[in-house]
Amino acid sequence: MILYNVTVSIDPSIKEEWITYMRSTHIPDVMATGCFIESRFSKLHAEDESEETYAISYVAKNIEQLDIYQKEHAKGLQEDHSSRFVGKFGAFRSILSIIEEFK
């Protein structure tokens, strides 16, 4: 399985609006692509608590599903997010292979 993680630092002045958008629109839209089997929305706890940083993690069954997402869906979804919150956030993406799960 593949973990696709998006880490986003946002301007505190838009925190509530951004969280609402992520929960009600963006994450459901990403999941509706059918490329991921689950997702998590997390807040990073840093030494500097004035920062607002979040991680959105999506799990794909395989790299092929992630490739489909990136080729067919990512650009439009990222543009929608960027146009809504232009200049108010920074983001980076990571792709990880899940080796083993412990539950």
Secondary structure, DSSP 8 states (H G I E B T S, - for coil): -EEEEEEEEE-GGGHHHHHHHIIIIIHHHHHHTSS-SEEEEEE---S-TT-EEEEEEEEESSHHHHHHHHHHTHHHHHHHHHHHSTTSEEEEEEEEE------
